[in-house]
């Protein structure tokens, strides 16, 4: 019920407008968002790199409905790729297709897909020249096939420079994982943070967890470097045991976590010799991302309640 409440809030435009413009909103979001500017994001990435943690940078934004806004979003990512190179960071970037214009001309329209592919192709080409990487984030199920198809086409042009995300709560995820791995495309496996109907997604957490482990145990030994995105310590421990039992090199994959969440577990895994990457979001359009983080993990709500009045 709490999950549905926060997912509902994530699309509430009046509350989003108020929150993103208020000092209280920015203060509350600070735990999970690295800052409002590129400079703040780079500083956060540098600190994580000093701790032995890799980074993926995400300039927050989604649901863009006009081409100039999409082009402006892309310009931020071009600058990010330049900054990563100039600061010699162990970092890549993540973006959303709706941020790059997928909904221009209507939700998931042909016009929007063409615009988005042109914009993202330039970004992936930029990353390819720097021997870097663009992760195309997965959004709601209405975008799943378009996201996979675009990733495949861009990967064919720029091998190794682009990958995507699969969500374990979707019934189709195992088949999608097989499809992408056969092409050598890197996957971030997460549980999923959108509200989906029971006809296409597991409604029960136990089933999502079971599917997550099932797909993860196919990806880790696949020979394709994939990211296991989870803060669930039981799942992390299960995967560590799996790797040990099957004598899989720790370098074969990485754990991925979100900025500000389970920092203790991040450091523990680094100390054990695992690759860890932290997803570092920044920017003024933080509200939908923040609400989905609260929806994913009730403990985040309790944390904020306990720490709101602390300096």
Secondary structure as the mmCIF struct_conf table of DSSP 4:
data_model
#
loop_
_struct_conf.conf_type_id
_struct_conf.id
_struct_conf.beg_label_comp_id
_struct_conf.beg_label_asym_id
_struct_conf.beg_label_seq_id
_struct_conf.end_label_comp_id
_struct_conf.end_label_asym_id
_struct_conf.end_label_seq_id
HELX_RH_AL_P HELX_RH_AL_P1 UNK A 2 UNK A 10
TURN_TY1_P TURN_TY1_P1 UNK A 11 UNK A 11
HELX_RH_AL_P HELX_RH_AL_P2 UNK A 13 UNK A 21
BEND BEND1 UNK A 22 UNK A 22
HELX_RH_AL_P HELX_RH_AL_P3 UNK A 23 UNK A 29
TURN_TY1_P TURN_TY1_P2 UNK A 30 UNK A 32
BEND BEND2 UNK A 33 UNK A 33
BEND BEND3 UNK A 36 UNK A 37
HELX_RH_AL_P HELX_RH_AL_P4 UNK A 38 UNK A 50
TURN_TY1_P TURN_TY1_P3 UNK A 51 UNK A 52
STRN STRN1 UNK A 54 UNK A 59
BEND BEND4 UNK A 66 UNK A 66
HELX_RH_AL_P HELX_RH_AL_P5 UNK A 67 UNK A 86
TURN_TY1_P TURN_TY1_P4 UNK A 87 UNK A 88
BEND BEND5 UNK A 90 UNK A 90
STRN STRN2 UNK A 91 UNK A 95
HELX_RH_3T_P HELX_RH_3T_P1 UNK A 97 UNK A 100
TURN_TY1_P TURN_TY1_P5 UNK A 101 UNK A 105
BEND BEND6 UNK A 106 UNK A 106
TURN_TY1_P TURN_TY1_P6 UNK A 107 UNK A 108
HELX_RH_AL_P HELX_RH_AL_P6 UNK A 110 UNK A 129
TURN_TY1_P TURN_TY1_P7 UNK A 130 UNK A 131
STRN STRN3 UNK A 134 UNK A 136
BEND BEND7 UNK A 140 UNK A 140
HELX_RH_3T_P HELX_RH_3T_P2 UNK A 141 UNK A 143
HELX_RH_AL_P HELX_RH_AL_P7 UNK A 144 UNK A 157
BEND BEND8 UNK A 158 UNK A 158
TURN_TY1_P TURN_TY1_P8 UNK A 159 UNK A 160
BEND BEND9 UNK A 161 UNK A 161
STRN STRN4 UNK A 162 UNK A 167
TURN_TY1_P TURN_TY1_P9 UNK A 168 UNK A 169
STRN STRN5 UNK A 170 UNK A 170
TURN_TY1_P TURN_TY1_P10 UNK A 171 UNK A 172
HELX_RH_AL_P HELX_RH_AL_P8 UNK A 173 UNK A 182
TURN_TY1_P TURN_TY1_P11 UNK A 183 UNK A 184
STRN STRN6 UNK A 187 UNK A 190
BEND BEND10 UNK A 194 UNK A 194
TURN_TY1_P TURN_TY1_P12 UNK A 198 UNK A 200
STRN STRN7 UNK A 201 UNK A 201
BEND BEND11 UNK A 204 UNK A 204
HELX_RH_AL_P HELX_RH_AL_P9 UNK A 205 UNK A 219
HELX_RH_3T_P HELX_RH_3T_P3 UNK A 220 UNK A 222
BEND BEND12 UNK A 223 UNK A 224
STRN STRN8 UNK A 226 UNK A 229
HELX_RH_AL_P HELX_RH_AL_P10 UNK A 233 UNK A 245
TURN_TY1_P TURN_TY1_P13 UNK A 246 UNK A 247
HELX_RH_3T_P HELX_RH_3T_P4 UNK A 250 UNK A 252
STRN STRN9 UNK A 253 UNK A 258
TURN_TY1_P TURN_TY1_P14 UNK A 259 UNK A 260
BEND BEND13 UNK A 261 UNK A 261
HELX_RH_AL_P HELX_RH_AL_P11 UNK A 263 UNK A 271
TURN_TY1_P TURN_TY1_P15 UNK A 272 UNK A 273
STRN STRN10 UNK A 276 UNK A 282
BEND BEND14 UNK A 283 UNK A 284
HELX_RH_AL_P HELX_RH_AL_P12 UNK A 287 UNK A 296
HELX_RH_AL_P HELX_RH_AL_P13 UNK A 298 UNK A 307
TURN_TY1_P TURN_TY1_P16 UNK A 308 UNK A 309
#
